[in-house]
Structure formats: structure tokens, C-alpha cells
Amino acid sequence: MYWAHQLHATLLNSIGAAILQSQVCEQAVRSALPTSADELAVLRRMLVTLEGETRALAVSATRPGGGGLYVVVTNAVREARRRGAPVSLEFHGTDAAVPSRIARGVGVVVAEALANAARHADPVSIEVEVTVRDSVVLVRVRDDGAGCDLSRLEAVPATRRCGVAIMRAQTASLDGRLEFSSAPGRGTQVSLFVPLAGRPRSRGASPADPPAS
């Protein structure tokens, strides 16, 4: 599921945009428009970005032993920025002890949280904060957008193919905890807590408390 998501969210969208731009370039050249060189320059920048995204995805896929969390989260942030979302990223700690399975799942949750914020909240800023400490991965995605009624999120069926359902499914697969905090007009925060070691959490148990804001 993770790689299908990454291919769709990163490579396939970038390739599709480059193809459309190549058609614009072709039309400009055929019509001998004075903007032909500018359109080709845009295409070149898009292809350079696509090359970088492909390399980053390849590194994330082949990095041995786990980790790769920074790469995966950075990819999600980069894609959101490419789509125009005003995202900032803070990463605390080292991802050396983070297994690849957890890194991939966290990446999906971050990507979906960013997509939801950009699609529904109309934010001026979105902040992503990732902390690895005390055998726990702590993630916060905060936006200053329109906010929402939390009862609507709680009512989303787990079987629906929407961002909230995907985030919940990924969190469950990681034995983690997902929390939403929001109010109309006051923005939204998505918090994810994932344990890195030891036996899976029993129902109702909580990983370490998140760092203070």
C-alpha cells in the first residue's frame, strides 16, 4: 500500500505534469512562439525535480536495516510543497533505530494529513514536527486553517477510502495512537505516537507523552 501511495503521490503525478508540459512545449515550437524557450526551461526544471524525487524514493526503498524516516517524511513534505501547500518541517532526533516498516507507515500518515489540510482547511501555514526519542516516534501536523467539527471525523467509517480512514488503518498496523484536535476557525492538529520497541501495546495503553508545545 505504501509504495502504491508513493508512486501515485510522487512519481506518477510528476510524470503526468511533465507530459502535459511537453505538449505545451511542442505546441509552442510548432507555432514558433517567442515563449518556446521559456516553456522548455519549465519542462527542464520539472524533469530535474522528477529525477530528484525518483532518487529519494529509491534511497528510501533500498536503505538497509530500517530508518529512512527522514527521507520518507521529507518526500511527503516536498510533494505537498510542490502542490502549493505552505509546509514547514522540524525533525528532532535520529531515525537510525526506526524500522523501515514504521518509517513507511508514518510517511503515509504525514502525506495524508498534509493532503487533508491543503484540500479542506485553506491554511496559511502547515507545520510538521517529527521527534524520535525514548523508543517512540512522535508526529504532529498542525495547520492554521478553517478547522473542523471533530464529531464528523469520528463518524468516518473505517472502510471508507479517505484520508482519515487511511491514517487510522496505518496507525493500527503500527500499534500506534492517532489523535485529532480541532475546532471551527481554529485550525487542526493531527498527532501520531508509534512505539519502536517491545511488545505491541495493549488496548488502552499509551506511548510516551508528546513533547510540550
N, C-alpha and C positions, 0 to 999 in steps of 0.2 A: 504493500500500500504506500509506504514511504517513497520508494523510488518512482512509482507511477505519479505520485503527487509532485515530486521534484521535477520530473521530466515535463509534466504539464505546466507547472508554475514557472519554470525557469527556461528550459531549452526550447520546448515546443512554441511557447509564446514568443520567445526571441526570434526563433527561425521564421515564424509566421510574419512578424513585424518586418524582418529583413526582406522577405519575399515581396511584401507589399511595397516596401521602399524601392526594391529593384524594378518593380513595374513603373513606379513614378519616374525613376531614372531613365528607363527605356523610352517612356513617352516624351520626356524632356529632350533626350538625344535625338529621337526621330523628328521632333518638331524644331530642332535646332534652337531651343530656348536658351536665353542667356543664363538661366538658373541651373543649367545642366551640371556644371562643376560643383555648385553648392549641394545639389541633390546627391551627387556621387560622394561628396565628403560626408554627408549624413549617413549614407549607406556604409561607408568605411568605418565610421565610429560605431555603428550598430554591430558590425561584424567583429570589431575588436572587443566590444563588450561581450558578445556571444562567445568568443574564444575564451575570455576570462571566466565566464560562468561555467563553461564546459570543463576547464581545467580545475576549478574549485570543486565542482561536483565529482570529478574523477578522484581528486585527493580525498574527499570525504568518503568515497566508496572503497578506496584501497588502503586507507590508513590502518596499520595493524594494531591489534591489541585493544581497541577501544579508544575513547577520546573522540576527537573530531567535533566536539560540541561547539567550539568557537566557529569552526568553518561552517557548520550547518546553520547556526543562528545568524552568522554574517550573511550567508546566502539568502536567508529569508528576509533579512533587513534590506539587503541590496535589491532584491526583487520588488519589495514594497516601495522603495525609493524610486525605482525605475518606473513604477506606475504612478508616481507623483505623490506618494504619501510622505508627510513630514516626520520621518522617523529618526530618533537618536538611539545610540546603543552604549550601554555600560556593561563591561564583563569583568567580574571580580573572581579571583582565584585561578586555579589551573584545571584544565579539562583532562589531564593525563590519566586520572583514575576513572573517568566516565566511560562505561562500555558503549560500544557503537550502537547497540540496540536502544539504549536510553537516549543517546545523542540524537538518533533519528526521530524517536518519538517526541522529544522536546522540540525539535525543529518543526515538526508538523503542527504542534500546538501553537508555537510562536507564529508560524506562517498564517494559520487560520485566524488567530487573534488579530493580527495586523490587517488581514483582508476584511474581517468584520468591521474593524474600526474605520478603515478607509471607506468601506461601502456604505455604512449606516450612520456613522457619527459625525461626519464632516468636521474633523478635528483640525485645530491649528497646529497641534503637535502631538506626537505619539512617542512615548518613552519606553524602551525595552531595557530591563535590568536583569542580568543573569549572574547569580552568585553560586559558586561551588565551595561548600565548607561543611565540616563536620559530617561527612558522608551523605550529604544531601545536596541536590540541585534545587535552587530557588529561582523562580522566574516571575517577573512582573511585567505586564504590558499595560501601560496606562495611557489614556487619551483624555483630552480636554474637550471632547465633543458633546454631542447632544444628550448623551446618557440614555438610559432605558429603564423600563419597569422590570425589575428582576423576576417578578412572577411570570412574565412572558418567557424568560429563559428557562425557568424551572418547568414550564409546561411543554417544552420542546420534547417530542418523543425521541427515545434513543435510536430508533430505526431511521429517522429522517437524515437524508444526506445533506446536512447543512453544517456550517462551521461549528456551532455549539456541539452538535452530536459527534462530529469528528474529534473535537478536542476531548470530549468525555471518553470516547472509545480509546483514544491513545493513552489518556491518563489511567484508565482502568488497566490497560495492558502493562503499564509500568508500575502498578501497585502504588500509584501516587494519589494526590489530592488536588482537585481543581476548585477554585473559589472565584465567584464574581462579586464585584462591589460596584454599584452604580445607582444613580438617581437621575431623573429627567433634568437636563440642563446642567449637570454637574460632572459629566464625563463617566468613564467606565474603567475599571481595573480588573484584569484577569491575573490571578495568582496560581502558580503551579508549584507543587512541592513533590519531589521524587527522591526516595531513598536510594542510595547507591550500594549498600552492603547489608548483609544479614538476611534473615528470613523475611518473606513478604509480610507486610503489615497486616495485623488482624483488623477485622472490621471495627471502625470507631477509633482506631489508634491514629495518632497524628505524628508526622515527622517534626523535625525541629522548627521552632517558630521562625518566621521570616525576619530579616534584618529590619531595624527601625527605619522608618522613612526619614 
